[in-house]
Amino acid sequence: METTQGEEAGRDFRNVPKGYQLCFNKECPKKDECLRFMVGCAIPDDRDWGPAIYPNIKISEEGCYLFATGEPQRMAWGFETLFEEVKSKHERGLRLAMYQYLNGSSNYYRYHHGEKLLNVEQQEWIIQLFQRTGYTENLKFDHYTHVYNFWK
């Protein structure tokens, strides 16, 4: 299942890195395109402080120097579809390789249940693992979503 969440992807606080500077400047001409402003408008009720861009920042028609469009990235989670056609003799080995790659079984289950999201590089590595084991059909994750890339 794939969802395209557009602006909502930037507003999902489980994806916002700690320390990410938020903006609340409603006068900025680029506010509707700025990831910092979109996330700032969607702060959860339990947050009452954090890093922010100060109101005295210089703004031009192009916005400010901290303007961030972000780049939506296709993230994934869930492994049931991948394992549907896997033979029992391969299942344990594939899971162990994924545990190791994802830094342990607890992380594996977080990626499986959507508590953590697989980035493009992780998705490719896992698909290649299945291909190296001889599987070529139905190599997809259970869920996909587009989220903003806060790190670029």
C-alpha positions in Angstrom: 0.0 0.0 0.0 1.4 3.4 -0.9 0.3 6.7 0.4 1.3 10.1 -0.9 0.9 12.6 1.9 2.3 15.8 0.4 2.6 18.5 3.0 1.4 16.1 5.7 4.6 14.1 5.3 6.5 17.0 6.6 4.2 17.4 9.6 4.6 13.9 11.0 6.7 14.6 14.1 8.2 11.1 14.3 10.2 12.1 11.3 11.4 15.5 12.5 14.9 15.3 13.8 15.7 16.7 17.2 17.2 20.1 16.9 15.4 20.9 13.6 14.7 24.7 13.5 11.1 25.6 13.1 9.6 28.8 11.7 6.5 30.7 12.8 6.8 33.8 10.6 3.4 34.3 9.0 4.7 37.3 7.1 7.2 35.4 5.0 6.2 35.2 1.3 7.6 31.6 1.0 5.9 30.2 4.1 3.6 28.0 2.2 6.5 26.3 0.5 8.9 26.2 3.5 9.3 22.9 5.3 10.3 24.7 8.5 7.0 26.7 8.5 4.9 23.7 7.6 6.3 21.7 10.5 6.1 24.7 12.8 2.4 24.9 12.1 1.8 21.3 13.2 3.6 21.1 16.5 2.0 18.5 18.8 0.1 19.8 21.8 2.6 18.3 24.2 5.5 20.4 22.8 6.0 23.9 24.2 9.6 24.7 23.5 12.4 23.9 21.0 14.8 25.4 18.4 13.2 28.1 16.3 14.1 30.8 13.7 13.9 34.2 15.4 11.4 36.8 14.2 14.2 39.3 13.4 15.5 37.3 10.5 15.9 39.2 7.3 13.3 38.2 4.7 13.3 39.1 1.0 10.9 38.1 -1.8 12.7 34.8 -2.0 12.3 34.2 1.8 15.1 33.9 4.2 18.5 32.2 4.0 17.1 29.3 6.1 14.3 28.5 3.7 14.0 24.7 3.3 11.9 23.0 0.7 13.0 19.6 1.7 12.9 16.7 -0.7 10.2 14.1 -0.4 11.7 10.6 -0.2 9.9 7.3 -0.6 10.1 5.5 2.7 8.9 2.0 3.4 8.0 -0.4 6.2 6.6 -3.9 6.7 8.1 -7.2 5.6 5.1 -9.6 5.3 4.8 -9.2 1.5 8.6 -9.9 1.1 8.3 -13.2 3.0 5.1 -14.5 1.5 6.8 -16.7 -1.1 10.0 -17.4 0.8 10.8 -21.1 1.4 11.2 -22.2 5.0 14.8 -23.2 4.4 15.6 -19.6 3.5 13.5 -17.7 6.0 15.8 -17.9 9.0 18.9 -16.8 7.0 17.1 -13.9 5.4 15.8 -12.7 8.8 19.2 -13.0 10.4 20.8 -11.0 7.6 18.2 -8.3 8.0 18.6 -8.3 11.8 22.3 -7.7 11.3 21.9 -5.1 8.7 19.2 -3.2 10.7 21.3 -3.4 13.9 19.3 -6.0 15.8 16.0 -7.7 16.1 14.3 -4.9 18.0 15.1 -2.5 15.1 13.9 -5.1 12.7 10.5 -5.1 14.4 10.4 -1.3 14.5 10.9 -1.2 10.7 8.3 -4.0 10.3 5.6 -2.2 12.3 6.3 1.3 10.9 7.8 2.8 14.1 10.9 3.4 12.0 10.9 3.9 8.2 13.3 2.3 5.7 15.1 4.9 3.5 15.8 4.2 -0.2 19.3 2.7 0.5 18.0 0.3 3.1 15.1 -0.8 0.8 17.6 -1.5 -2.0 19.9 -3.5 0.2 17.0 -5.7 1.5 15.6 -6.2 -2.1 19.1 -7.2 -3.3 19.4 -9.7 -0.3 16.3 -11.4 -1.5 17.5 -11.4 -5.1 20.9 -12.9 -4.1 18.9 -15.7 -2.4 17.0 -16.4 -5.7 13.8 -14.5 -5.2 12.7 -12.1 -8.0 8.9 -12.0 -7.6 6.8 -9.7 -5.3 9.8 -7.9 -3.9 8.1 -5.0 -2.2 7.4 -3.8 1.2 4.0 -3.7 2.9 3.6 0.1 3.0 5.2 3.1 1.3 4.9 6.8 2.1 6.6 10.0 1.0 8.3 12.1 3.7 10.4 15.1 3.5 14.2 14.7 3.7 15.2 16.9 6.6 18.9 16.1 6.2 19.5 17.9 2.8 
